[in-house]
Amino acid sequence: MLLDGTLRKHIVDTDIQDKERLEILMKQMLDKNPNDENLKDTEPLKWIGLMNNYKHSAEEIIFKEIIYI
């Protein structure tokens, strides 16, 4: 890939695909747990912890599906 000049395009395409998949996974996780949005106003630190947990879980899925093929 480096020698034929397609490495940069591959990296950019993979990054775009990863971001799209992250959005989809985060939306699915939030749809399964709708009560979490109520925490945003009542317990913001707990809400931030949950969002970080969802994001890390989604990133692990993306790593296994797309990055570490």
C-alpha positions as CSV (number, residue, x, y, z in Angstrom):
1,M,0.0,0.0,0.0
2,L,2.8,2.4,0.8
3,L,4.6,1.7,-2.4
4,D,1.6,2.0,-4.7
5,G,0.3,5.2,-2.9
6,T,-3.0,3.8,-1.6
7,L,-2.1,3.8,2.1
8,R,-3.3,7.4,2.8
9,K,-6.6,6.7,1.1
10,H,-7.1,3.5,3.0
11,I,-6.4,5.2,6.3
12,V,-8.9,8.0,5.5
13,D,-11.6,5.6,4.4
14,T,-11.1,3.5,7.5
15,D,-11.4,6.5,9.7
16,I,-14.6,7.6,8.0
17,Q,-16.0,4.1,8.4
18,D,-15.0,4.0,12.0
19,K,-16.7,7.3,12.9
20,E,-19.9,6.2,11.1
21,R,-20.0,2.9,13.0
22,L,-19.3,4.7,16.3
23,E,-22.3,6.9,15.8
24,I,-24.5,3.9,15.0
25,L,-23.3,1.9,18.0
26,M,-23.7,4.9,20.4
27,K,-27.3,5.5,19.1
28,Q,-28.1,1.8,19.6
29,M,-26.8,1.8,23.1
30,L,-28.7,4.9,24.0
31,D,-31.9,3.5,22.5
32,K,-31.6,0.4,24.7
33,N,-31.2,2.6,27.8
34,P,-33.4,5.7,27.4
35,N,-33.4,6.4,31.2
36,D,-29.8,7.5,31.0
37,E,-30.7,10.9,29.5
38,N,-32.6,11.7,32.8
39,L,-29.3,11.4,34.6
40,K,-27.9,14.2,32.6
41,D,-29.8,16.7,34.8
42,T,-29.9,14.9,38.1
43,E,-26.5,13.2,38.3
44,P,-24.2,14.6,35.6
45,L,-21.0,12.7,36.8
46,K,-22.8,9.4,36.6
47,W,-24.2,10.3,33.2
48,I,-20.6,11.1,31.9
49,G,-19.4,7.8,33.3
50,L,-22.1,5.9,31.4
51,M,-21.4,7.8,28.2
52,N,-17.7,7.1,28.5
53,N,-18.5,3.4,29.2
54,Y,-20.7,3.3,26.0
55,K,-18.0,5.0,23.9
56,H,-15.3,2.6,25.1
57,S,-17.5,-0.4,24.5
58,A,-18.3,0.8,21.0
59,E,-14.7,1.5,20.3
60,E,-13.8,-2.1,21.3
61,I,-16.4,-3.4,18.9
62,I,-15.0,-1.3,16.1
63,F,-11.5,-2.4,16.8
64,K,-12.6,-6.0,16.6
65,E,-14.8,-5.5,13.5
66,I,-12.8,-3.1,11.4
67,I,-9.3,-2.4,12.7
68,Y,-8.0,-5.8,13.7
69,I,-9.4,-7.8,10.8
